[in-house]
Every structure is written in structure tokens, then in C-alpha cells.
Amino acid sequence: MPADPSATLLIDGVWEPGSATFEVADPATLRVLARVADAGPEEALAALDAADRAAGPWRRTPAEDRANALRAAAARIRDRAEPLAALMTSENGKPLGEARGEVLGSARMLEWAAEEARRANGRVTPGAAAGPGLVLRVPVGPALAITPWNFPASMLVRKVGLALAAGCPVIVKPAEQTPLIGTELVRIIAEAGGLPAGVLQSLTTSRPGDVAGTLLADPRLRKVSFTGSTAVGLSLLRSTGDHLRRTSLEMGGHSPAIVFDDADLPAAAAAVAAAKFANAGQSCIAVNRLFVQRSVHDEFVALLLEKVAALRLGHGSAEGTTVGPLIDFDGLDKVERHVTDAVKRGAAVAAGGRRWTPDDPALTGAFYEPTVLTGADDAMLISSEETFGPVLPVYAFDDDEEAVDRANATDYGLAAYVHGSALARVWRAVDRLGFGVVAVNEAFPVRPELPFGGMKNSGLEREGGSEGIDAYLETKSVAMRL
Ligand code: NAD
């Protein structure tokens, strides 16, 4: 730990305070937790200089050594899971149990990246008389990882793990709402050893556009991996200018869940409630539209309402809390806009539907009651815009084809959920759903061994699976005459 707690810039192996700072607050109480360094273009360029210097030696470091560094980092994250989870809850607001799960999932992701480091194999082609052809996979070079506040550990670790495994130096830029957990993870990974100066760097900033803009204008940056909103992701793509570079985008979603009449209804209700209300609905794969077959609609909604009634709002660190605050009041305004519009257009509020007023006066953050709206239709704002809050609209459908057509009627394509038991029926839906990730009778479809990412306006490239490391590798063909 550095003497100065605002020394949150890791540049060329040294923790620096920067020339300015910004505040980080607990979203449940609005209490200021810390001040962190506010990097600008100068620090960004210094980090890129160091990354550029580190790129050659790091790509020549044996893959086994890179893997060992990642495995050591994963072990330290496991050892410190409790304080890391508490830190995440304090600045993000999610319940402690969810934060703990995310920290442990982050360690698993680093372990997966370590395994993949040794499997970035090329191939030999025997076709030509002159000699063999080689297909090499080489690290793309210095990378920038821009991460969001809603999964501030797992999104960061996925990018860092895969970049380092592939042999790329990486500069991390955590979200301004959650720089503490991002910085702490970088510190742990760096202190685990095996990473020379400049290989892993971190820039906390309240001016993401200035920092990213400086780096993106420089052709030495060879890769950008972004997770966040579709609007910012598209702006990064547009700002490429004259320098093409590899770009991974993990952006917004508008996940449908389909419940067929042969589903295990109690299990499906539990899974849908978890997929909607985890992280107070602020998840890119949160269910944003729930399609229920009309013949089981009322029975299913009753089961769902039981699950919702059991949710407990509160500070994420308080015993028994299952739903924390929204990250800020802008998020709350959007939620209210969606609910007001849906009700105006004929939806009924079956649960929630308003801000939550806690007994504890210290909880001044943006809390909203877990909400279920029935009688939703496809024209409502909530049917096309990502809500990013604890509101679940329910739509009745009659036949399977109709459900899939309506589920697909979105510009997004990140995740979809199907609940049913007849395999052929489930398979027909899975086959036709236009989403990068499909969950079958499952609440949380994220596993290190599965590629994660979206179709359409939800993104480009994948993280995880054997595809994940590809995003940090270039393909080089060698034609040999021997
Ligand atoms: P956001 O786009 O506002 O911010 C994400 C990151 O981008 C932050 O680090 C932020 O500082 C940075 N940023 C903001 N403006 C920038 C700019 N002009 N140039 C460069 N960087 C900039 O998104 P958010 O509100 O933090 O996150 C919520 C969004 O992220 C939701 O839409 C959600 O669906 C999406 N998300 C997607 C995934 C996925 O894997 N597809 C995962 C988590 C979140």
C-alpha cells in the first residue's frame, strides 16, 4: 500500500498521485469514501510510452512465465476475497454476497487466462511443394482496457488476464464511480510478481474522454477493449480516425426471457428473479423483457411475485440485503421514466413501482423498489430501451414462434433466457434467438470457458472461452521455400 492513498496511477512500475484528485462515494449513503488521482493526457501518454517499451520484452517472455504470473495473482485475489468484496460493495452498492461471487469469479477468470496463455497455438500447413506454411498468432501490442462500474472486478480482470496471457501490455482505465476496487485489483496482480514495469498500468480519471482520446489518437496503441454503454462504444469506434486498431466492444443489452408452458415454473421464477434483480437490475444481461406463455401466465406471475416479495432493500453490506441502491440518481430517473411510460400505456404495477424510502436516514442513495409490471406491450419505452434498474415488464404470448420473433425485435443482441423442458422446443428457440449468449433454465450464463459477448449493437469480439485470447492476437502467415 503506498503512503499516499490517492496515489492510484500505476505508470511504468511506480504508483503516482497525479496533479489532481476526484471523490469516490458510497452510492447507498453518498458518503465520500476516498479521493483518487485524476489522470489527464500527460499521464496517459507516459503510460503509453512505458507500455510501448515493455511490449517487446513481454511478448518474448515465455508463455509459461506469463501463465505463472496470472495464477499467482488469482491465488492472491482468492486470499483477499473478503476485503475485496467489502470494498466493491462500498463503492458500487451491490450486496456483499454478490460482490464476493464476483471476486471469486474474477480469480477463476484469471486462472482461465493463465491456462489459455499456453494454448495460443498456431498451425503448420503442408499443402505447397516449396515448403510448409506457418500460421503464427502474435500479440497485438499495447492495449487499453476501459471498464464499467456495474461489474467493476470481473470486467477488468477478464481484459487484463487475456491481454497479459496473449503477451500484450495493458493500460487499465476503471470507471470513475468504482476506481477503488479496480486499483486494488491492479495492485494485487502487480504485487503477485512476474510483471515487469509498464506491462500492467492503471489510470484513474474523471475525464475518460480526454484520457481515452489521447491514447486512441496514438498509433502505438494497438488494441482497445471497452465494456460499457452502446453510445460510448460506438463513439470509440467512430473515433478511430486514420489508425485502424483491434477493437473489442462489450456494450448494452436488452435481454428477453421466454417461459414456455412446460417449464419447471418455480425454478424458472427463481431464475428470472435472480437474472433481473441481481445488482439491482444494473447488469448488461439483466432480463429486460419477460415473455410468458398465456396458459401459465397467471400462475407464473404469482410465483414470481413471491420471489420479489422476499427481496430486501438496504445497504449492500447489511445482513440480509438482496437489493442495493442504483449507482446514481440519473439511473433512478431513467427507471421512473420507464415505469411512468409503461403505466400510461396500460401496464399494471403488480409489485413495487416507486422509490424506496428507508427507515435509516443514512441511506440517502437512489433506491427503487423491485418492480413487476404486467400487461406490458412492445410499444412501451421499456420494450426497446435498456432500463438498467429493478423493473421487470411481463408480456403474454401464445405460440413459440411469436415469442422468439418478439424477443428478437431489438437492436441489442447480448443475452437471452429460455425456460422449458421439451428439448426440441427449447432447441428451436435457441437456434433462432439472435443473441451472443443464451441461457437455458439458467440464471447466470457466464462461465470462463464460454465466450461472452454480443451480436448487433451489443458488441464486437468475445471475452472468455478459447475465443477470448484471440481478441489480443494477430494472425501472421509465413510461406516457406526450403
Ligand atoms: P459508460 O459507457 O458510461 O462507461 C463505461 C466506461 O467507459 C467507463 O470506464 C467510463 O469512464 C468510460 N467512458 C465514458 N465516456 C467515455 C469516452 N468518451 N471515451 C472513453 N471512455 C469513456 O457505461 P456505464 O454506465 O459505466 O456502464 C453501463 C453500461 O455498460 C450498460 O449499458 C451495460 O449494459 C454495459 N455493460 C455491458 C457489458 C457487456 O459485457 N456487454 C458488461 C457490463 C456493462
Boltz pocket constraint, residues with backbone or C-beta under 6 A from the ligand:
constraints:
  - pocket:
      binder: B
      contacts: [[A, 146], [A, 147], [A, 148], [A, 149], [A, 150], [A, 151], [A, 155], [A, 173], [A, 174], [A, 175], [A, 176], [A, 205], [A, 208], [A, 209], [A, 212], [A, 213], [A, 227], [A, 228], [A, 229], [A, 230], [A, 232], [A, 233], [A, 235], [A, 236], [A, 249], [A, 250], [A, 251], [A, 252], [A, 253], [A, 283], [A, 284], [A, 285], [A, 386], [A, 388], [A, 414], [A, 453], [A, 454], [A, 458], [A, 459]]
      max_distance: 6.0
